[in-house]
Amino acid sequence: MPTLPSHYVTPQWPRSLAKIAEWNWSEPERRLSITLLDDMGYEVPMVIALVRGGIYFRFGPAPHRPYSLLIDEPVFLSAEITHQESAILLTGAETTVAIGMDAPRPFLTVMQSGSDRVWSTAPLGAGCVDEALYRGQGTGTPGMAWLDAELLPGEALYGLGERFNSFNLRGQKVSLWAEDAFGLPGQETYINTPWLMSTAGWGIFLPTAAASVWDIGHQHGSTLRITVAESAFEAYLLFGDLPALLRRYLTLTGKPALPPDWSYGLWMSRWGYASQDEVLAVADQLIVDQIPVSVLHLDPLWLTEKNGHTCTYEWDRDRFPDPEKMIRDLKARNIRLSLWINPFLPRDSAIYRQAKAQGYLVLNQDGDVARLPRFDDDSGVIDFTNADAREWFKSLLRPLLDLGVAVFKSDFGETAPFEQARYANGIAGKAGHNLNALYYQRSVYEATAEYYPLSPMVWGRSGYAGIQRYPLQWGGDTGVTWEYMQKALRGGLTYSLSGAAFTAFDVGGFAGTPTEEVYLRWAAMGFFFSHIRAHGTSPREPEAFGPNAVHIFRSLARDRQTLMPYLWESAEQSVAEGLPLVRPLVLMHPDNPAVQAIDFEYYLGPDILVAPTVSPRAWQTLYLPQGTWRSLYHPDQVFQGDTWHRVKVPPLDEIWCFIRHDAKPTIASCPIVLGRG
């Protein structure tokens, strides 16, 4: 399936907004209503208002959007209206917006606290193809709307969910279209968020699940063009530096929840453990190897249906004769159990027949069950926009939770029907395709919260704007080479700039068997990341890579245990402050151009800077921000910041990481700082 068919977001007979016909300020509603005329004389309604930290605007008819992307409706603020000859000014305590249609004046210009403009639309489409038709902003058939905005020299842009191709999105053309990104081939991604923020001090959020394309200086280097497959263009435009922007985005879509303490330990997994005896044998071998493990995960082999694409929610009692005892035995070893699930029901199963009879599956326009757009399996997809279907789905999870299952790996979700698809809450099929995964992950999270109200979580891979409310999501199915290690890290960092506080990747990669060196370098990065899970199509237990790998893996796992107090404290701080646990350097130093493209280093919490080894070379180049830094493993090694350093790669049982000279006591007192001997 292509990433996003171009005709989904290509307006036919585009009409550009050309003139203000009339306007009205409503003081009770605190919003400015405008009637615009396009270049063919059609009326286009517009609404604009001030919100805390930014503005809200919409041109086009009010859409039907029961998306639940916002946690609450924002409060509109009081404003003063001034009507000038060529523009209407909307002025608040910190923000002034000018709305003008006379060329070459931009359609919208925003100024903050009396300063120069901080954001403006691009008049006349600024060099874009079809400039005569696409004059900056407008609507078109079938149900399209677009907006062009100015990009400044040196401006770097981030967000839009997890992106595996480029960290700074300047120069990219990005489609927001949910996709099974197996192997992370390029544009495809599991999690899209219509949220983009800039080092120039602005961010824009579109509260829609409709397909959209974001041309970020790709077609023309100084123009951002956003095209959305809806009849209205609706947006929240927020202002501030990158940390402030991220916090303001979270005030709209919700702060992340805090995962339980045990989740920061090691998760061990593979595709897959074939029997109850094998699960306990793996647990015992890890204990013999003295590797602390928090969670063991079962992929699809626990099910009666084992194709990895559909889920019956029924145990294979031949392979797992007594799952309740198995879970008790694991708990006796201080290990929790995670189970693989997905939202696709095989047609020949009892739960499929039940879901179909109750109207709980996504349908076609003709009323038949919609087929999956990717797999050949004859299966149906649960319609999570249906509240009754969500409750029924939770009833499938409760017997598993009754047994003592601690968490679900809520796989898939991004492969939802769209062509001629009919969703229960009335949204368009293409919007349902993007949105269904968010509701799926929410349902799993809520079901788990019934049993573990103080520590619910999911281990998912799909979602949309607001998915950070239901942590956590990992980066999906990668290859097993150095290149994929780099992509996995890049995806996690871009996702962290899209609202997520917690994330992970498959240590060693998923598809295939990594070399021992790649496996151990990936493990080192994982142990110094938000969460760590080793998983793949072949064994990922260190024993599979030999005695030396066991020794090195054990050393790194113990380092992780040493860091636990710091991780827990930093995680709580991240949730409270609206910042991710894994922080790209540009988030911590938004005014430093040197870090705009650095996607191979990151902060773990506020005080540790991590520079993993992500290539087989004998030397690596790293950047340290301003200040004095000590090596975490070798505290006698002191580095000055605000410059690049060329260093030898560390031994396999270490990773380059540094602490600030003024680090808080929880990290400064860690035994790693004193050396492991």
Summary of the structure (lengths in Angstrom):
residues: 677
radius of gyration: 25.6
end to end distance: 53.3
largest distance: 80.5
contacts: 2439
relative contact order: 0.10
helix: 26%
strand: 27%
